[in-house]
Amino acid sequence: MQKKTLMGSLPVYAQHLSEQTGVKVIVEGSQAYTDGTKVVVPFTETDPELSFGYVAHECSHVRNTDMQYFGEAQAVPFRLSVLNILEDIRIERLSMDQYPGTEGDLNHLVTVVLGDRLDPAEVAQKPALHVVHDTLLLAGRWQVLGQDLEQPATVMLQAQEKLLGAQVSARIMQKVGEVLQCDSTREVLALADAIIALLPSQEDQQDKGGSDQQEQPLQEDSQENSGGGQGDQQDQEQPENQPQEGDDASASEADSDEGEGEGEGEGQSQGEEAGQPDSEPKNSAGNQAGGGQDDRQDGGSSRSQGGDTPAEAEGDDAAGDSGSQSGDHPSQEANDLREQAMQATAGDLQGLISEVGDKAAELLSQKARRDPCARRLLSLAGRSCLRSDAASGRRVQLGLEQSSGLRQCLNGLLQAQVDCRVSLKRQGKRLDTSRIALLKAGETRVFRSKARAERQSAAIQFLLDKSGSMSGAMDEAEAALYAVLHAVENLPQVSTGAIAFPERGSDSVTRCALIKGHRERLLQAVRLGGFGAMHQGCTPLGEALWPAAVELLRAKGERKILFVITDGEPDSPWLAREMVERCENSGIDVIALGFGGATADLLSRTFTRFRAVGQVSRLKQALFELVREVLVA
């Protein structure tokens, strides 16, 4: 069985991505959300890739999305949904380009949230507006981002082509591909409006009908450039009873009319000159084989040259003409799809997923609430609010008094190990007089050589328990903390940090409080209120070990040492023990310093290396052997 470590865990990943992106990522609680400045995700180990993908998705939103334009689009729910779909594609592409390691996590996110299979029979039952929405979502991600959505994307594309026609569907998907050319959320909103404008509309049908009516009075003018027009012109110049040349079909038609009624010829001639509808059946009947097609082509030509209808201004007429020529018409259900889109309410779009981040947050929150073993690990906040300046001064002074001997002990131990490594060589400047007699026996290594011992850099993290059970030992415990920090602060290649737990904030969430950061000087930490904490709450030691270990892994140093100052009575002993094992498996030395009611037997239940100190005056003796084992290479 593989041992559990901290590597690859959600808190470590979140902290790493936070450092890379500059977005604050917090792992705590049971609710996933973002407020536009930070990303909060609950801790779970059942599907860490889903959490990784969610964090990457929301971090890219915080970095690249201007939420102002979402407010502008909110009045029209479908417009907001299209903006969500397109903006998600844009920001995920940016995340993949800036941080290539997030591509696999984002791909896993969408397959979990959207699924990788669709039943065509179920798609056939979708309303027209839902078909367009889901095609933008699935086919857009598949075509633009290359995510594993081929089957559902193909099904939705086929449904959209059946609904809108191949030409309009292709133009819409071409517009979706242009989202990668957008540099801001404002441009994405404009692209969303352009896509909605491509949807079929009753206005377009009325405009086409009006243009057809306008073409009828202009039919004679349009026929002047054709053979039929020339025949009509000759017909007007010649007497009514004279046959027309080059127009046999018209001549035969006229003869048949004369046979039925001789008195109707004059009336028909006047009707033709006045442009009455009676002339139209004659013309269409006489040109049934080719005249009808010519009329459609002439009509299309006149519309393309006119360009004065709203549909032409939006660029929709070109697609409509080509569709009409090829028999590619929107279905009856989609004739007013643009009106449906603009008038749809949030209830009409219920059940549709437009923002995969919101759906992923819902899934993660459900996982955290369902899992009875989900660890509510603590996050790291700022300085403690529940503290006392008087207690801070008292403890700092006590720690300073006890650190002088401890500093001398540590410095002397390290100095002796560093400067006193001596070796013998066959040449050099200093003889070892005790070995001169060995020259007769052939021993030539009689020169002394002193070299500095290489010492590993070290990062030391302290975790102070300030729970209610430590109430009688807080002075001694915090004084011991200050003493060790003061003693090792000036040692070369050693950095130190300290946090305390629990810290219940104004929002009733339990966290850890910062005492000293690894890049802070000890005096600065005291001045900023790091010391003087008051006891409160229970002892969530296992949960508090997470942020302490993450801070330690972030710090520079080959050796990682975690000192836990506690009374040895955690709320969850098995969780605390598991976390200690994780730290040790990750290369962290965990050492417990017991205060209050801590005994060796109590500490041994959780820790493998420990010392029951009890009072700060015993700290020097207790730490001497431990520090020598940990700090000296």
Helices and strands as residue ranges (DSSP letters): H 10-21, E 24-27, E 33-34, E 38-41, H 48-64, H 68-73, H 77-98, G 100-102, H 103-114, H 120-124, H 128-140, I 141-145, H 150-164, H 166-177, G 178-181, H 185-197, H 202-215, H 219-223, H 227-237, H 248-260, H 264-274, H 279-286, H 291-306, H 310-313, H 317-326, G 332-334, H 337-343, H 356-370, H 389-419, E 421-425, G 433-441, E 447-451, E 458-465, G 468-473, H 474-488, E 494-504, E 510-516, H 522-527, H 541-554, E 559-566, H 573-585, E 588-595, H 600-604, E 610-614, G 616-618, H 619-631
